[in-house]
């Protein structure tokens, strides 16, 4: 009897490592131990990777107020906690527009993510402030993206590992 695979402990040090892992999962196959497939994860990561460069979507006024309260009371402290632990907690809410349909085209989502990774790496200017964490340096913005990718890709276990 084959054991059910469990979520992986992933830590990325570069966006190139994220790109390589996404391509590996796409090429070799994976088992999802979460709610999303690779197409959904790649589309979601691509969305959030683009926001610091292009600007974050403007939520409705009540949500903006809630995000501002989080930013001034909890955001910087939570960001420091994530950096020190090397992990972003699972189960936090996200913008509904960044939750993609299970039928999202995997190849298209991966191609868009890979292009956004290259654009992020080459981005020459400042980044837009995070609605929850505020103004971040280039390195802090990168670390946040790496933590985010680690979180979501940890739920996709390479098929070879899942069958060991």
N, C-alpha and C positions, 0 to 999 in steps of 0.2 A: 504494500500500500504506500503510495506517494504522499509525503507530508505536504500540507498547504504551505506555500512560501510565505514569508513574512516581509514586512517593510524593511528596506535596506537603510543602513546608516551611511549616508553620502555626504561628502565634504568636497566642494569644488574650490580650486584655487585660481581658476581662470575661466573666462568665457569660452576659450578654446576647448577646455575639458568638458564644458557643458555641451558644446557642439558635437564633440566626439562621442559623448555618451548618447545623445539623441540619435545620431547616425547609427551607432552600434545597435541600439534597441530597434530601430527601424529595419536594419539589415538582418539581424540575427533573431529577432522576435523577442517577445516579453510576455509576462503574465502580470496583469494588473491586480494589485491587492488593495486597491482603493476604488473610488467611484469613477475615475476618468481614464480614458485610453490615451495613447500617445498623441493622437491628433488633437485632442482637447487640451492636453498639457502643453504641447508646442504652441498652439494658438494662444493660450492663456499667458504663457511666458513671453511670447512675442508682443502681446498687448502691453504688458507691464514693463517690458524692456523699452518700448517706444515712448512711454509717457514722460520719463525724465527729459527726453530730447524734444518731444513735440508738444508737451503740455498735458496735464491730467484732465480727464473729462470733468465738466462742472456739474456736480450733483445738485439736486433740488435743495432749496434753502434749509429745510430742517436737517438734512444729512450734512450739509456744509457746516452748520452749527455744531452738530455732533462731532464731526471730524476736527473742527477747530478746538473744541473742548478736549478731545483726546490728544491732540498735538501739544497743547499747553500744559496738560496735567500728567500725561502718561507716555507720550511718544518718544521723547529723548531717553527716558529711563528704560523703556522697553527696547529701544534700538541698542542701547549699551548692553542690556541683558542678552539680546540675540548675538551680538558680536562676541561677548565673553563666553557664551555657551556654544557658539558655532551652530545654533539651530533656530529655526523659525517654528513656532508652534503650529501644529495642524489644527484644523477645525475653525479657524478664524473666518468671519464672513468676508466676502469679496464683492466687487461690483457685479451685478447680474450680467452686464454686457460682456464681461470677461469669462463667463461660464459658457462654454461652447457645447453645441449639440454633439451627442455621441457619433453622429454621422459625419462630423467634420473631416474633410479630406486630409489624411495624414501627411502625404507627400507635400501637398500645398502648404500646410501649416509648418512643416519642418523647413521648407525652402524659405518661407517668410521669416521664421525665427532665425535661421542662419544668416539671412541678409540683415536682419535687425541687429544681430550680434556684431557683425562687421561694422555697421553704422555706429553702434554704441562705442565700439573700440576706437573708432576714428573721430568721434564727435569732438569738435574743437572748442566748443564754448562751455558756458555754465549749464548746469542742469536745472530744470524747473523744480521748485521745492515740493517735497512729498506732502500730500494732504495730512498725513499722520505723523511723519517724522521731521517735517520742516526742511530747512536748507541743509543739504548734504554736500560734502566735498566729493570730488571725483572718486577717490578711493572708497569713501563711505557708500556712495551710490552703487559702485561696483560690488562691494561686499553685500549690500542688500540684495542685489540681483542674484548673486551666487547663493545666498541663503535661500532665496525664493526658489531657485532652480533645484537646489538640493532637496528642499521639502517636497516639491511635486514629483520629481523624478525618483525619489525614494520609494514611491508607491508602484513603480514599474520595475519588476524584477526580470533581468535577462533570462530568457528561456533556458539557457544552459545552466544557470544557477538554480532555477526553479525545479529542475529535474534531477539535480545532484542528490 
